[in-house]
Amino acid sequence: QVRVVESGGGVVQPGGSLKLSCTASGLNVRNHLMSWYRQAPGKEREVVASIIGAVDTTNYPDSVKGRFTISRDNVKNTVYLQMNSLKPEDTAVYYCKADLYGLDFWGQGTQVTVSS
């Protein structure tokens, strides 16, 4: 049974940092496309980072490039999202997604609020 569980959300001031974790079971994160998405109130869910492959190929949209970094620990079977220089517009529920041979497995999400 595949399961992904996010943690690490919270409240942070503008300019601050947070590190999210996504721990997977039922699959090896090193073998599959792993992604972080976010969804703000009234907006569509959007991808903010992805990682795949033996050489850790990563992708980011322009909105977070240079501020967010996705990484993984194959021993802990965990994917991370390091978020720096956070802005109020980064406020959203952040979700981890595992792509297992065309099937998507989502976590329950973790709230990130950027506010002074």
ABEGO torsion letter per residue (X at the ends): XBBBBBBGBEBBBBGBBBBBBBBBBGBBAAABBBBBBBBBBGBBBBBABBBBEAAGBBBBBAAABGABBBBBBAAAGBBBBBBBGBBAAABBBBBBBBBBGGBBBBBAEBBBBBBX
